[in-house]
Amino acid sequence: MRGTWERLQERQALTGEWIIYGEHYGINYYLSLGAHTEGDNVLRKQIETFCRQEFPFIAQQLESFEE
């Protein structure tokens, strides 16, 4: 995520992207950067695809949003 943010910043192309994070035991884990034009389903799929293995607590948090 940091690399994407830095590239956009260098190009002066930041347009109000969403910074998506999950909190676990009081620590914020930054998971994704998403455009406002992307739907919630797209952003969720990105997080499921790329973050579940590295941040196992995300699975439980994602399930809580399904209820």
Stockholm file with secondary structure:
# STOCKHOLM 1.0

chainA/1-67         MRGTWERLQERQALTGEWIIYGEHYGINYYLSLGAHTEGDNVLRKQIETFCRQEFPFIAQQLESFEE
#=GR chainA/1-67 SS CHHHHHHHHHTTCCCCCEEEEEEETTEEEEEEEECTTSCHHHHHHHHHHHHTTTCTHHHHHHHHHHC
#=GC SS_cons        CHHHHHHHHHTTCCCCCEEEEEEETTEEEEEEEECTTSCHHHHHHHHHHHHTTTCTHHHHHHHHHHC
//
